[in-house]
């Protein structure tokens, strides 16, 4: 089936009508009679002897002017220049339709009636009726809408597949449960994929293992790419230095990511980094060692003592810089005194909501953990997610957020 319209790449010359022009010397009566006999003459150009356009005639406007017999009698023997519109739009035949459309939009031209005069080297060659312009615009918009829809579907297919890959790289509940008494996992990227990940190392021959929470700059695909880089670097450090203290691991991790992104070079365009918390669990010695960069640790004691909040370092990791990261402070905990540990990224605390659209905040988070301290890690994580969603209400999700609850009882 052949379309009645040119393809989107068509130019003005493909769309114009090679309609006869009116010479400036022609009488109004002759032009009026010609237009009355031919209903297709919606818009015509008035040209001088050299063929250059000097005005235009619009069918409905002309016939309305001479509809009264007295007006017809006044103009019938005068030259058509008496009834022409001297203000008109002209465009080169070589121009693209997109360029013409943009120009008309910028000028705020109404396309209800009239048209455009087409010239070649300032000589008249044809006209474009505004009705045809509107039809072509509608055709192009429909075509582009289909193309955009197809492109969007392709992009979303890729992003959804990337999400499956990212989720496949996250440690499973079963892996955690093989090492701890219980675990609750919440992973809520804002845009299908995101910069938040949680990570679990293999078990070293000494029996120790690492658990990490990472929050990379940005969200969506860029954040996801950085998160995969951080996870890969963590794997590399654990393989070579499994006995390293968490504070030293995070410093080394920041240096590795910085070098991988060439951010140790002043000419680098990249300036990405991440927040992180790392826990080293050593069951044989009965100890837990924590270090964090802008991700704190919430400790639920085994007895009824208050929830303990251990703040991470205020400095993030990665980003541009040439000075190596300094080792972060370590905090030692006794497994026998810990019922559960809770890690969360700042997407939780920064999420606006509630009756006054305020951030959820760490104090409200501690109160929530306190009210759920006797729940299993799985139930606690689920209830915390419900509370965040309820707090958010109709507000949009501000950032990726993740929650990890680890039970030791």
Helices and strands as residue ranges (DSSP letters): H 12-15, E 22-23, H 28-37, E 43-47, E 53-58, H 59-65, H 69-75, G 80-82, E 90-92, H 97-107, E 115-120, E 123-129, H 130-169, H 173-177, E 182-188, E 196-200, E 208-216, H 220-240, H 246-260, E 273-282, E 287-293, E 297-301, E 308-310, E 317-318, E 331-334, G 335-337, E 338-344, H 346-349, E 352-353, E 358-359, H 362-371, H 377-392, E 401-407
